[in-house]
Amino acid sequence: MRVVPAKNGWSWLVGGFALFRKSPPMWLFLVFTYWIAAAILGQIRYLGPAASTVLLPTFSVSFMVMCAVIERGGMLHPALLFAGFRSGPATLIALGVLYLLSIVMVLGVASFEDAGALMQWVLSGQEPSIEAFRDGSVSRAMLVATLAATPVLMAFWFAPVLAAWNRIGAAQSLFYSFFAVLRNWRAFVVYGAVLALTGALLVVAVAVAAFWMPGEVQVLRSFALILILVSLPTVFASFYASYRDIFPENAVPPEPPSSREGP
């Protein structure tokens, strides 16, 4: 499996937007459906968020399949949201379990800074005390969690699609993903910087809207929701663009579902 140097990170977002604009209505429908389903599942205390995390690799492959279908001139349809369940689901579920355990371990490491306040916030929704914010322990825990999560994200960035489309095991896919990202760390730094800048611009846009429409809370929430919904398909599709850039020899699934195929 050959890994090539990436061209540049910002082009992944450009490529993601190019895929999004080929079918905006269906992209928005599929992303919104996934988002609502995850939100509903998340209402089940403890079990819901854990299940969403375990299923994340499988659904990430589904969005990669959508990109492959669009690139080949196909049409998006609702059944593609479950396409990831056709490609080595057992391995993808195993990756999801490993991802969940990795998150718990990252939060466990961060707990040394704030006595578990951040972990309780993430896992149970219990907000840290005011004192924890004031003394900076939560901020330090977030910094530690970010540093500890970096190698985890590197290992899982390409792992689901590598496992699904190349029929390799969970450990091997994590290995290839980690070193592919490590080899192209400069491109990922640029990609992350562009994402951060874009996020900041979205926050500024909401702040400006709040200034011109004081008291219109519902309108502002709707505006923020629209911005997020329009941005997410581009971000999801940019994952595929990064995969195509770094793994050009196996960029698409062997037999992507046709636009008429059912679930």
N, C-alpha and C positions, 0 to 999 in steps of 0.2 A: 504494500500500500504506500504509494509515493506521496510525500508531502512537499509542496512547493512554496517558495516565499510569496507572501501576499503582496498585492500591488499597493493598496493603501486602504486604511480602515474606513475612511469617509465614503468611499465608493460603494461599500456594502449597503449603506442607507440609501444611496442613490438607486442602486439596483433593487432594493426592497420597495422603494416608492414606485419604480417602473412596473414591478409585478402587481402592486396594489392598484395602480390606475388602470390596469387592463380589465379589472372587474370589481370596481368599488362597492356596488350594492351588495354583492354576495360576500365579499370580504367582510364588510361591516356586519352582515347578518351572522356569519359564522363566528366571528370574534365575539360579538355580543352574546350569542347563544352559549358559547364556551364560558364567557365571563359570568353570565347569569347562573349557569349550572354550577360553576365553582363557588359562587356566592351562596347558593342554596345549600350545597353540600357543606360549606363552611359553617353553617348555622348549627350543625350537629357538634356539640362540644367535644373536643379532643379528637374523636374519631373522624369527623368531617375534614378538618385541616390535614390530618395525617393521610387520609385517603386521597385528597387532592394532590398532595405532594408525591405520593406513590404513583399516581396516574400521570403526573406531569411529563415524564419521558415519552409515554405512549401518545399523548396528545401533541407533544412537540413534533413527533414524527408525522402526525396527521397534517400539521401545518406545513411541514416540509414537502409532503406529498402534494398538497395544494399548489405550492410553488412550482413543483415539477410538472404538474398537469397544465398550469397556465403557460409555462415556458414552452411546452410542446404543442401549444395551440388549443388545448382542451378548455372545457368550461367547468367552472366550479359548481358544486351542488352539495346539498346538506350531508349526503352520505359520506363525503370525504372527511368530515369531522371525526369519523371513527376509523379512518383508513389505517391509523397506527396499530389498531388491534389485529390487523392481518399480517403484520411483519414481525415475527418473533416476539409475541406478547409476553412470553414467560421471561425472556431476557430483559425486556423493557420494564416489567414489573420488578425484577430483581434490581435493576438500576434505580428504580423509584424507591425501593426499600433502602438501598445504600445511600441514596440522596437524603432521605429522611433521617437516617442515623447520622449522616455527616452534619446535617443542620443541628441536631441535638448535641453533637460533640462540639461544634463551633460555639453554640450557646453555653455549653458547659465550661469551655475554656474562658469565655467572656465573663462567666460568673465569678471568677476570682477577683474581678474588679468591682463588682456591684452586689455581691452576695446573692446573685440569682435574680435580681430585679428585671433585667432585660429578658431573661429566659421566661419568667412568668408572664411578662408583657406579650411576648411573641406566642407562647404556647397556650395561654389561658385568657389573654386579653386584659389581665389585671395591670393597670397602669402603675408605674413606680411612684413612690412617694415624692412629695415636693422636695424633701431633704435630699433624696437621691439625685434629683436634677440640680439642686443648688450646689452640692458638694462636688459635682462633676463626675461622680462614679458611673452614672449611666452613659455619659459621653465617652468616658474611657472604655467602658464595656463595648460600646458601638464601634470604636476604633479597633479594639482587639478583635471583635467579631469580623470586621471588614478584612483585616489582615489574615485572620485564620480562614475566612471563607474564600479568599482568592485562589489558592490551589484547588479547592473543591470545585469552584466554578470552571477553572481550567480543565479539570478532568471530566466534567460533565457537559461542557459546551458542545462537543461533537459526539459524545458517547452514544446517545440514543440513535441518531441517524446512522452512525457507523455500525452499531449492533444490528439495526433493522435492515439496512440495505446491503451490508457485506456479510451478514450471517456469522458474526464473530461473537465471542462471549463477552460478558460484562467487564471482566478484568482487562481483557485485551482492548476493548473499546475505550475504557478509561485511560489506559496507557497511551494509546495513539492520540487521543484527544489532548491529554496533558502536554505531551511533547510537541504536538502541532501548534498549540497556542503559545507554548514557550518559545518555539522557533520564530513565531511571528508576533512577538510581544509588542513591537513598535506599532504595528498596524492595529492591535487591540487597544493600545493606549490612545491612539488617535480616534478610534471608534468610540471608546468610552468618553473621551473629551467632547466629541461632537454630540453624543447623546446627552451628556450633562449640560452642555450649552443649550441644546434644544429644550431640555426640561426647564432650564432657567427662563428661557424665552416664553414658554407656556405659562409659567408662574407669573411672569411680568404681565402677560396678556390678561390673565384672570385678575391681577391686581388693578390694572388699568380699568377693566370692566367694572370692578367693585367701586372704583373711585367715581366713575360716571353714573353708576346706578346704585347709590347707597340704599341699603334696606331691601334690595331685591335679591334675597337669599336664594329663592327657588330658581330664579333666572340665572344667577351666577353658577349654581350647581349644575344646571342643564348645560350651560356654556362650557364648564370644565369637563363635563361628561362627554360632550361632543368632541372637544379637543383630544381627550384621551382615546376615544373610539377611533378617531381618524388617524391617530399616531400609532396605535398598537399594530394594525396590519403591516405598516411599513417596518416596524421594529421586528415583528415575527418573520417577515419576508427577508429582512437583512441577515437573519441567521442562515437562511439558505444561500444568500449571496456570499457570505463568508465561507460556507462549506464549498461552494463551487470554485471559489478563488483558491482555496488551499488544497482541496482534493479534486482536481479537475478530471482525473481519470475515472472516478466513480461518483460523478456529480448527481446522477438521477437514479431512482430505483429501477431495478431490472425490468419490472412490468408494472408501471404506475397504473392505477385504476382508470378506466375510461370514464368519460363524462356521463355515460348512461348506466354505469355499473351501480348496483344497489349496495346496501350496507352488508 
